[in-house]
Amino acid sequence: MNRRASKLFRRGVRRPVRPHPVDLAESLEHARGLDRAVRTLSISVQRVLRPGKVKDALHGVPGGHPAHPPLTDLPMGLWISAAVLDLVPGTQRASKTLVAAGLAGAVPTALTGIADWSALHKEQQRVGLVHAMGTASASLLYTASLIARHQGRDTAGRTFGYAGLTALLAGGFLGGHLAFRQAAGASHADQVAHLVPLGWHDLCAASELPDGWPVHRRLGYIGLFVLRSGDDIHVLADRCSHLAGPLHQGRIITDDDADPCVVCPWHGSTFRVRDGSVVHGPATGRQPAFESRVLEDGTVQVRPVP
């Protein structure tokens, strides 16, 4: 430690700490000034995007995984490739094609992102709103870049392109924060395979279970959704795979095949109680299910479905 630093240390003077990008992203989680815009946009999206096949497709239910994250690779990859080609002489036509293809790929990416964003918690929506503003700015800048290139103003086209890339990377950083720090899109269901040993486990007495009404029971570290329907007892992990909503507080309905289903009370994800399969999103991952049996003494036993 040099003499000046030693004096500052003795006087209790601290050097200012530079904010880390993650700190800035976390501050957005608590930015209540965004709530009015979040609320207005979320209500508008939910009014337009009604439950059904289109909404399920935008969430990624048919594929079993969220549709938005892999789609982001399309415009990002194309625009980054255009930025590289812009450094190489004689590639104007190829760069222009990549910019146009990226704009086309941004459309389904934005639609799936809006659908997912409308079914998130408030802290996630705050970050997601700024993420969307960054990627929307990138799209506008790349649109300006494409127009300039089409008019033969290649220098302006490259300038707009690099400005768009900057906005894209900033928005992409917040998208990563959403995915990896806030776990938007990840499965929030209990990891049954790691928490419940194989084999049968005593759960409760069958007489404790009301017919047709879901209840909550615990098995070791995890909570269970338990529904008795006549002689059948259906058991699922209670934490919804979408954002960990309590399924035992949800509504019981029937699907088109008259199978009983549970609707998560938080965001409306619907699961078939027989096997935990997804009927409607925003959840895309199957809910962990358990087999059940009743012993002669009336004890209900369960075991994880392999």
C-alpha positions as a printed Julia matrix, in Angstrom:
306×3 Matrix{Float64}:
   0.0     0.0     0.0
   1.53    3.36   -1.0
   1.73    6.34    1.35
  -1.27    8.22   -0.11
  -3.51    5.15   -0.01
  -2.36    4.47    3.56
  -3.35    7.98    4.65
  -6.75    7.69    3.0
  -7.3     4.34    4.68
  -6.41    5.77    8.12
  -8.81    8.68    7.6
 -11.64    6.29    6.79
 -11.95    7.5     3.19
 -13.28    4.8     0.9
 -12.9     4.78   -2.82
 -16.22    4.76   -4.71
 -17.26    1.29   -5.87
 -18.19    1.04   -9.51
 -21.66   -0.43  -10.0
 -21.64   -3.91  -11.5
 -24.02   -4.59  -14.41
 -25.78   -7.22  -12.29
 -26.36   -4.61   -9.57
 -28.03   -2.37  -12.14
 -30.19   -5.27  -13.33
 -31.19   -6.11   -9.76
 -32.12   -2.48   -9.13
 -34.67   -2.78  -11.94
 -36.4    -5.55   -9.99
 -37.37   -2.93   -7.38
 -38.06   -0.03   -9.77
 -41.65    0.69   -8.78
 -41.76    3.57  -11.21
 -42.22    0.97  -13.95
 -45.31   -0.55  -12.36
 -47.87    1.65  -14.09
 -46.52    0.8   -17.52
 -46.19   -2.87  -16.55
 -49.77   -3.03  -15.33
 -51.21   -1.29  -18.4
 -49.28   -3.41  -20.89
 -49.91   -6.66  -19.02
 -53.67   -6.1   -18.92
 -53.69   -5.22  -22.62
 -51.77   -8.37  -23.57
 -54.03  -10.58  -21.46
 -57.12   -9.08  -23.08
 -55.81   -9.72  -26.58
 -54.11  -13.05  -25.91
 -56.9   -15.26  -24.61
 -56.32  -18.85  -23.41
 -56.27  -21.29  -26.31
 -54.08  -22.89  -28.95
 -52.45  -19.66  -30.11
 -51.43  -18.67  -26.59
 -50.17  -22.19  -25.88
 -48.12  -22.15  -29.09
 -46.53  -18.8   -28.18
 -45.58  -20.15  -24.75
 -44.11  -23.31  -26.31
 -46.52  -25.87  -24.86
 -46.52  -28.12  -27.98
 -42.73  -28.4   -27.86
 -42.5   -28.93  -24.12
 -40.09  -25.98  -23.65
 -40.48  -22.18  -23.68
 -40.47  -20.97  -27.3
 -38.94  -17.54  -26.72
 -35.34  -18.33  -25.61
 -34.31  -20.39  -28.66
 -35.97  -17.91  -31.03
 -33.77  -15.12  -29.69
 -30.77  -16.86  -31.25
 -32.15  -16.14  -34.74
 -32.08  -12.31  -34.85
 -29.06  -12.09  -32.56
 -27.04  -14.5   -34.69
 -28.0   -12.8   -37.94
 -27.29   -9.29  -36.7
 -23.97  -10.23  -35.1
 -22.98  -11.89  -38.39
 -23.93   -8.69  -40.24
 -21.73   -6.68  -37.86
 -18.78   -8.96  -38.65
 -19.34   -8.71  -42.4
 -19.54   -4.93  -42.15
 -15.83   -5.03  -41.28
 -15.02   -6.84  -44.52
 -14.9    -4.89  -47.83
 -17.29   -5.93  -50.58
 -19.9    -7.58  -48.35
 -22.58   -4.9   -48.48
 -25.16   -7.13  -50.16
 -24.63  -10.02  -47.74
 -24.84   -7.69  -44.71
 -28.05   -6.18  -46.04
 -29.57   -9.66  -46.44
 -28.61  -10.63  -42.88
 -30.08   -7.44  -41.45
 -33.37   -8.05  -43.29
 -33.49  -11.7   -42.18
 -32.86  -10.62  -38.59
 -35.81   -8.24  -38.71
 -38.02  -11.03  -40.0
 -36.85  -13.33  -37.2
 -37.47  -10.62  -34.6
 -41.23  -10.8   -35.17
 -41.92  -14.31  -33.74
 -39.26  -13.68  -31.12
 -41.1   -10.59  -29.89
 -44.51  -12.28  -29.94
 -43.36  -15.23  -27.85
 -41.53  -12.9   -25.48
 -44.63  -10.76  -24.94
 -46.71  -13.85  -24.19
 -44.22  -15.1   -21.6
 -43.74  -11.65  -20.07
 -47.49  -11.25  -19.45
 -47.44  -14.29  -17.13
 -44.5   -13.36  -14.89
 -44.19  -11.96  -11.37
 -44.0    -8.19  -10.98
 -40.25   -8.12  -10.26
 -39.62  -10.15  -13.39
 -41.94   -7.97  -15.45
 -40.04   -4.84  -14.44
 -36.79   -6.28  -15.75
 -38.59   -7.77  -18.74
 -40.05   -4.4   -19.71
 -36.62   -2.77  -19.91
 -35.31   -5.87  -21.72
 -38.1    -5.44  -24.29
 -37.32   -1.73  -24.63
 -33.7    -2.59  -25.43
 -34.56   -5.21  -28.04
 -37.28   -3.01  -29.54
 -34.75   -0.18  -29.86
 -32.4    -2.61  -31.59
 -35.13   -3.56  -34.07
 -35.85    0.11  -34.84
 -32.17    0.85  -35.36
 -31.75   -2.15  -37.64
 -34.82   -1.03  -39.58
 -33.12    2.34  -40.09
 -29.96    0.46  -41.05
 -31.81   -1.56  -43.67
 -33.44    1.57  -45.15
 -30.09    3.34  -45.34
 -28.44    0.35  -46.99
 -31.3     0.1   -49.49
 -30.75    3.77  -50.38
 -27.05    3.16  -50.96
 -25.9     4.95  -47.79
 -23.7     2.12  -46.56
 -21.8     4.17  -43.99
 -25.05    5.27  -42.31
 -26.34    1.68  -42.55
 -23.3     0.34  -40.73
 -23.56    3.09  -38.1
 -27.19    2.29  -37.4
 -26.3    -1.39  -37.36
 -23.62   -1.05  -34.68
 -25.92    1.17  -32.61
 -28.58   -1.53  -32.92
 -26.07   -4.19  -31.88
 -25.24   -2.18  -28.75
 -28.92   -1.97  -27.8
 -29.35   -5.66  -28.6
 -26.5    -6.73  -26.33
 -27.82   -4.56  -23.48
 -31.28   -6.04  -23.88
 -29.78   -9.52  -24.15
 -27.94   -9.03  -20.86
 -31.24   -8.29  -19.13
 -32.77  -11.32  -20.85
 -30.01  -13.42  -19.34
 -30.73  -11.88  -15.94
 -34.38  -12.87  -16.34
 -33.49  -16.42  -17.26
 -30.61  -17.18  -14.92
 -31.05  -14.87  -11.91
 -34.85  -14.65  -11.83
 -35.47  -18.12  -13.31
 -38.12  -16.99  -15.79
 -38.8   -19.95  -18.07
 -37.12  -22.51  -15.84
 -39.14  -25.26  -14.17
 -40.06  -24.37  -10.59
 -41.49  -27.76   -9.72
 -39.74  -29.69   -6.96
 -37.01  -31.96   -8.28
 -38.68  -35.13   -7.13
 -35.92  -37.44   -8.35
 -33.43  -35.76   -5.99
 -35.74  -35.25   -3.01
 -37.81  -38.45   -2.82
 -36.21  -41.91   -2.65
 -37.6   -44.62   -4.9
 -40.18  -46.99   -3.48
 -43.47  -46.59   -1.66
 -43.95  -44.02    1.11
 -46.75  -43.64    3.64
 -48.62  -40.38    3.05
 -51.85  -40.22    5.06
 -55.07  -42.1     5.8
 -57.49  -42.35    2.89
 -60.3   -41.25    5.21
 -58.6   -37.84    5.57
 -59.04  -37.03    1.88
 -62.27  -35.3     0.83
 -63.8   -36.55   -2.39
 -63.34  -34.13   -5.3
 -61.48  -31.47   -3.32
 -57.67  -31.05   -3.55
 -55.61  -30.93   -0.37
 -51.98  -30.32    0.52
 -49.83  -33.01    2.11
 -46.12  -33.18    2.8
 -43.73  -35.96    1.88
 -40.33  -35.28    3.36
 -38.99  -32.05    1.86
 -41.72  -31.48   -0.7
 -45.39  -30.54   -0.76
 -47.91  -32.64   -2.66
 -51.2   -31.9    -4.41
 -53.6   -34.75   -3.54
 -57.0   -35.2    -5.15
 -59.34  -38.05   -4.31
 -61.86  -38.79   -7.05
 -64.01  -41.74   -6.03
 -61.68  -44.7    -5.63
 -58.84  -42.94   -7.46
 -56.23  -40.84   -5.7
 -54.17  -38.5    -7.87
 -50.92  -37.05   -6.56
 -48.71  -34.36   -8.1
 -45.88  -32.16   -6.87
 -47.68  -29.11   -5.47
 -45.33  -26.36   -6.75
 -46.41  -25.37  -10.26
 -43.61  -25.85  -12.77
 -44.26  -22.37  -14.19
 -43.59  -20.14  -11.18
 -44.17  -22.39   -8.14
 -47.85  -21.57   -7.58
 -49.71  -23.77   -5.03
 -51.72  -26.21   -7.12
 -53.8   -27.43   -4.17
 -55.43  -23.96   -4.15
 -56.39  -24.23   -7.82
 -59.7   -25.04   -9.54
 -60.57  -28.55  -10.64
 -61.97  -28.8   -14.16
 -62.27  -31.49  -16.83
 -60.65  -31.47  -20.26
 -62.2   -32.53  -23.56
 -61.7   -36.2   -22.63
 -63.44  -35.72  -19.26
 -60.13  -36.16  -17.4
 -59.86  -34.07  -14.22
 -57.37  -31.18  -14.44
 -56.09  -28.57  -12.01
 -55.72  -24.88  -12.91
 -52.9   -23.07  -11.11
 -54.33  -20.12   -9.13
 -51.44  -17.81  -10.06
 -51.17  -17.78  -13.84
 -53.68  -20.33  -15.08
 -51.39  -23.19  -16.1
 -53.53  -26.31  -16.44
 -52.32  -29.84  -15.73
 -53.98  -33.25  -16.14
 -54.0   -34.72  -12.63
 -53.71  -38.27  -13.93
 -50.14  -37.83  -15.16
 -49.19  -34.15  -14.71
 -49.14  -33.43  -18.46
 -49.67  -29.82  -19.58
 -53.1   -29.01  -21.01
 -52.66  -25.22  -21.23
 -49.74  -22.86  -20.58
 -47.95  -20.72  -19.63
 -46.28  -23.78  -18.08
 -44.52  -25.96  -20.63
 -43.02  -28.64  -18.4
 -44.9   -31.69  -17.12
 -45.79  -31.61  -13.44
 -44.03  -34.4   -11.48
 -46.56  -37.15  -10.74
 -46.81  -39.98   -8.22
 -48.41  -43.4    -8.27
 -50.71  -44.16   -5.34
 -52.22  -47.16   -3.61
 -54.32  -47.77   -0.52
 -53.33  -50.52    1.92
 -55.83  -52.73    3.75
 -55.55  -50.55    6.85
 -56.53  -47.47    4.8
 -53.06  -45.95    4.55
 -52.34  -44.11    1.31
 -48.9   -44.8    -0.1
 -47.22  -42.95   -2.97
 -44.1   -43.34   -5.08
 -42.58  -41.17   -7.79
 -43.44  -42.07  -11.35
 -40.13  -43.02  -13.03
